[in-house]
Amino acid sequence: MKRGAFGYDRGVEYAFGDIAVACSNVDRVVFPGDGITKGETIAYYRDVAALIVPELQGRPLTVVRYTKGIDRGGFYQKHYQKHFPAWLDRVAAGSRTVVEYPVVDGPAGLVYMANQGAIELHVWTSRRDALHRPDLLVFDLDPPDGRFDLARRAAGLVRAVLDQVGLPAFVKLTGGKGLHVVAPLDDGATFDEVGELAVRIGALLCRRHPELLTMEFYKKDRRGRLFLDVMRNAIGATLVAPYSLRGRPGAPVSAPIAWSELDDPALCADGIRLRDLRARLDRRGDPWHALRACAGAVSAARRALAALTDAENLSPG
């Protein structure tokens, strides 16, 4: 197969064992300002499948589809569709309303969804074998427009507290305007337990840095501070998957980064793009390659946080 950065043949059909995925309209331009075609986005997802599929496996999936290109607008889709092939898995999930979500467990499903016009991939923080027990703790760092410097600074502060309570921390760009700091978990804590821990850590950070951080939901109440969003730790909430594209000019990637990269003043939330990623991976590898090898425990973190707040003579909230 002819390849460029993420190259493709006209009218391609990708084979994955006994599954063939025929791709249509591969010459359609979906990122008009950059000349990036549907075929190039499909090839991108094929080529990063080994990195993204492990974080998609078993997770209820919501996609943002751009069937005519990003300039024509997109739409969220979380329901499994009748026309989906039988080999594409599904899971029924939900707290109040149960929805049958698609599940991507391999590269064939990833390429199939890309051929459906799915540019963005958003996942639950839990998997089908333990839907009520998330395996990720998430902090979404949402700075005011044009203040990515605040997100870089806040990420370091979140990391420091996670280290104090014994949780490993990994960071990625959102591909929008901020950062996600995540901690992998392996002790089977519930959504309520994970959410409570996130709120208490967030409250501690806001007390320590009231001039920089806030958990106020409404923008009018933030007064130029970074919004420390912990709401992605609720059941049914989603996180843009690592290595997902975003439906924005330039085809930015929600790219995992090394902590040392936050020291680069040129770094920005949408600065790693589809056409950059191949060379980046060849040069740096995957900064999240060890994520699943060093998961932490919510139970131990809660005890450590209680001791930490007691030592600082703060109420644990």
matplotlib code that plots the C-alpha trace (Angstrom):
import matplotlib.pyplot as plt

x = [0.0, 1.3, 2.1, 2.9, 2.7, -0.6, -1.0, -3.8, -4.8, -7.9, -10.9, -9.2, -10.3, -8.5, -8.2, -8.0, -7.8, -11.2, -12.7, -12.6, -13.5, -14.3, -13.8, -15.8, -15.4, -11.7, -11.0, -13.5, -11.8, -12.9, -10.4, -10.8, -8.2, -5.6, -6.6, -6.9, -9.1, -11.3, -8.9, -6.1, -8.0, -8.9, -5.2, -4.3, -6.5, -5.3, -1.7, -2.2, -4.5, -1.9, -1.7, -5.4, -7.2, -5.9, -7.7, -10.8, -11.2, -14.4, -15.3, -18.7, -17.9, -19.4, -18.2, -18.4, -19.1, -18.4, -19.9, -19.4, -16.3, -15.6, -16.8, -20.3, -20.6, -20.6, -22.9, -22.5, -23.6, -23.6, -26.2, -25.2, -26.7, -28.7, -26.4, -23.3, -21.7, -22.4, -18.7, -18.7, -19.3, -21.7, -22.6, -25.7, -24.8, -26.2, -27.2, -30.7, -31.2, -29.6, -28.0, -26.6, -23.1, -20.7, -17.4, -14.2, -12.0, -9.6, -8.3, -11.1, -13.7, -11.5, -11.2, -14.9, -15.9, -13.5, -15.1, -18.4, -17.0, -16.1, -13.3, -13.5, -13.6, -14.9, -15.0, -16.2, -13.6, -14.8, -15.0, -17.9, -16.5, -16.7, -19.0, -19.5, -15.8, -13.7, -10.0, -9.1, -9.2, -9.4, -8.7, -9.7, -7.7, -9.7, -7.9, -9.3, -8.9, -5.3, -3.9, -2.4, 0.4, -2.1, -2.8, 0.9, 1.3, -1.8, -0.8, 2.3, 0.3, -2.1, 0.8, 2.4, -0.7, -1.3, 2.3, 1.7, -1.3, 0.5, -1.2, 0.8, 0.0, 0.0, -0.8, -2.1, -3.2, -6.9, -6.5, -8.7, -7.4, -6.3, -4.8, -6.0, -4.2, -5.1, -4.2, -4.8, -6.6, -6.7, -8.4, -12.0, -13.3, -16.8, -17.6, -18.8, -15.5, -13.4, -15.5, -15.3, -11.5, -11.3, -13.5, -11.4, -8.1, -9.6, -10.8, -7.3, -5.7, -8.1, -7.4, -3.7, -3.9, -7.0, -5.6, -5.0, -7.6, -11.3, -14.0, -16.7, -18.8, -20.0, -17.4, -18.6, -17.5, -14.0, -12.5, -9.7, -8.8, -8.4, -11.4, -10.4, -13.0, -13.6, -16.9, -15.5, -15.3, -19.1, -20.7, -21.7, -19.2, -16.7, -13.1, -11.7, -9.5, -5.7, -4.7, -8.2, -8.3, -10.4, -12.8, -10.9, -8.7, -5.4, -6.7, -5.2, -4.6, -5.5, -1.9, -0.2, 2.9, 5.9, 5.9, 9.1, 7.3, 5.3, 8.5, 8.4, 6.8, 5.9, 3.6, -0.1, -3.2, -3.8, -0.2, 0.3, -1.6, -2.4, 0.5, 3.0, 2.3, 4.1, 7.4, 6.7, 6.1, 9.2, 11.2, 9.7, 7.6, 4.4, 4.7, 1.8, 3.4, 3.7, 0.3, -1.2, 1.9, 1.7, -1.9, -2.8, -5.4, -8.2, -8.4, -4.8, -5.0, -8.0, -6.1, -3.0, -5.2, -6.8, -3.4, -2.2, -5.1, -4.8, -1.1, -2.0, -4.7, -7.3, -10.8, -10.9, -14.1]
y = [0.0, 3.4, 5.5, 9.0, 10.4, 8.6, 7.5, 5.6, 4.2, 5.5, 3.4, 1.4, -1.7, -2.6, -6.2, -7.3, -11.1, -12.2, -8.8, -6.4, -2.7, -1.0, 2.7, 5.2, 8.8, 8.8, 11.9, 14.0, 16.9, 17.0, 19.6, 22.2, 24.7, 22.0, 19.8, 16.7, 14.1, 11.5, 8.9, 10.5, 10.5, 6.8, 6.0, 7.9, 5.8, 2.6, 3.6, 4.6, 1.6, -0.1, 3.0, 4.0, 0.6, -0.4, 2.7, 2.1, -1.6, -2.4, 1.3, 2.7, 4.9, 8.2, 9.7, 13.1, 12.5, 15.0, 13.5, 16.5, 18.0, 20.1, 23.3, 21.8, 20.9, 17.6, 15.7, 13.4, 9.8, 7.3, 4.8, 1.6, 1.9, -0.8, -0.7, -1.4, -4.8, -7.8, -8.1, -4.6, -5.1, -3.2, -2.7, -1.5, 1.2, 4.2, 5.4, 6.8, 6.0, 2.8, 3.3, 0.6, 2.0, 0.7, -0.7, -0.7, -3.6, -3.7, -1.9, -3.0, -1.2, 1.9, 2.0, 1.3, 4.2, 6.5, 5.5, 6.5, 10.0, 9.7, 12.3, 12.5, 9.5, 10.0, 7.2, 6.3, 6.0, 2.4, -0.7, -3.2, -5.9, -3.3, -0.5, 1.0, 0.9, 3.4, 2.7, 6.3, 9.4, 12.6, 16.3, 18.5, 21.7, 24.4, 27.7, 31.1, 31.7, 32.4, 31.3, 27.9, 29.0, 28.5, 25.0, 24.1, 25.5, 23.9, 20.5, 20.5, 21.4, 18.5, 16.1, 17.1, 16.4, 13.1, 12.2, 13.1, 10.7, 7.9, 8.1, 8.1, 10.9, 11.2, 14.2, 14.8, 17.7, 18.0, 19.2, 22.1, 24.7, 22.8, 19.6, 16.4, 14.9, 11.3, 8.7, 5.0, 3.0, -0.7, -1.2, -1.4, 1.8, 2.9, 6.1, 7.7, 6.9, 8.2, 11.3, 12.1, 11.7, 14.0, 16.7, 16.6, 16.8, 19.7, 21.5, 21.1, 22.5, 25.5, 26.3, 26.2, 28.3, 30.4, 33.0, 30.4, 27.6, 27.4, 24.8, 27.3, 26.0, 29.3, 31.4, 34.6, 33.3, 32.2, 35.7, 34.8, 31.6, 28.1, 25.8, 22.6, 20.3, 17.0, 16.2, 13.7, 11.3, 10.8, 7.7, 8.3, 11.3, 10.9, 11.8, 12.4, 9.3, 9.6, 10.0, 11.0, 13.7, 16.8, 18.4, 21.6, 23.3, 21.6, 18.2, 18.5, 15.4, 14.8, 13.7, 12.2, 14.2, 13.7, 15.9, 17.5, 18.9, 21.3, 23.3, 24.2, 27.7, 26.9, 24.0, 24.6, 22.5, 22.0, 22.1, 18.4, 17.6, 14.7, 15.4, 15.9, 12.7, 10.1, 11.9, 12.6, 8.9, 7.9, 10.5, 10.1, 7.0, 6.9, 8.9, 6.7, 3.4, 2.6, 3.9, 0.5, -0.8, 1.6, 2.0, 3.3, 2.7, 5.1, 3.5, 4.3, 7.7, 8.6, 7.8, 9.7, 12.7, 12.7, 12.6, 15.4, 17.7, 17.0, 17.9, 21.2, 21.9, 21.9, 20.4, 17.3, 18.7]
z = [0.0, -0.9, 2.2, 3.0, 6.5, 6.9, 3.2, 1.5, -1.8, -3.7, -3.0, -0.3, 1.5, 4.7, 5.8, 9.4, 9.5, 8.1, 8.4, 5.4, 5.8, 2.5, 2.7, 0.6, -0.5, 0.5, -1.6, 0.2, 2.0, 5.6, 6.9, 4.1, 5.5, 5.4, 2.5, 4.7, 3.2, 4.7, 3.4, 5.3, 8.6, 8.1, 7.4, 10.5, 12.7, 11.0, 11.8, 15.4, 16.2, 18.3, 20.6, 20.8, 20.8, 24.3, 25.7, 23.7, 24.4, 26.4, 26.8, 25.7, 22.8, 21.7, 18.4, 16.8, 13.1, 10.4, 7.3, 5.1, 6.6, 9.7, 8.1, 7.7, 11.4, 13.2, 15.5, 18.5, 18.2, 21.0, 20.0, 18.2, 14.7, 12.9, 9.9, 12.0, 11.1, 13.4, 14.3, 15.8, 19.5, 21.7, 25.4, 27.2, 29.8, 31.6, 35.0, 34.4, 30.7, 29.3, 25.9, 23.7, 22.8, 20.2, 21.5, 19.5, 20.5, 17.5, 14.5, 12.2, 14.4, 14.6, 10.8, 10.4, 12.6, 10.8, 7.5, 9.1, 9.4, 13.1, 13.7, 17.5, 19.8, 23.4, 25.9, 29.4, 32.1, 32.8, 30.8, 30.1, 32.5, 35.4, 34.1, 37.6, 38.5, 36.5, 35.8, 35.3, 37.5, 35.4, 35.9, 32.9, 33.0, 31.2, 31.1, 30.0, 26.3, 25.4, 28.8, 28.1, 30.4, 33.2, 32.1, 32.1, 35.6, 36.9, 35.5, 37.6, 40.7, 40.1, 39.5, 42.7, 44.8, 43.0, 43.9, 47.5, 47.7, 45.8, 42.4, 39.2, 36.8, 33.1, 30.9, 27.4, 25.3, 24.7, 21.2, 22.2, 24.6, 27.8, 29.3, 30.8, 33.8, 34.4, 37.0, 36.1, 38.8, 39.5, 42.9, 41.7, 43.3, 42.4, 40.5, 43.7, 45.4, 42.5, 42.1, 45.8, 45.7, 42.7, 44.3, 47.5, 45.6, 43.6, 46.7, 48.3, 45.1, 45.0, 48.7, 48.1, 44.9, 45.1, 42.7, 40.0, 40.3, 40.7, 40.6, 39.8, 36.9, 35.5, 33.6, 35.2, 38.6, 37.5, 37.3, 35.0, 36.9, 35.4, 35.8, 37.5, 36.1, 37.9, 36.4, 33.9, 36.9, 37.0, 35.5, 31.9, 31.5, 28.7, 28.0, 24.6, 23.9, 23.7, 20.1, 19.0, 16.3, 17.0, 14.6, 14.4, 11.8, 11.4, 12.6, 16.1, 18.2, 21.8, 22.2, 25.2, 26.1, 28.4, 31.6, 30.5, 27.4, 29.6, 30.0, 26.3, 25.9, 22.3, 23.4, 23.0, 23.4, 19.7, 18.6, 17.7, 14.5, 12.3, 9.9, 12.8, 14.7, 12.6, 12.9, 16.6, 17.3, 15.4, 17.4, 20.9, 21.0, 23.1, 26.4, 27.8, 27.1, 30.8, 31.9, 32.6, 34.3, 37.3, 38.3, 41.7, 44.4, 45.4, 48.9, 49.6, 48.1, 50.2, 53.4, 52.2, 51.3, 54.8, 56.4, 54.1, 54.9, 58.6, 58.5, 56.8, 59.3, 56.6, 56.7, 54.5, 53.0]

ax = plt.figure().add_subplot(projection="3d")
ax.plot(x, y, z, "-o")
ax.set_aspect("equal")
plt.show()
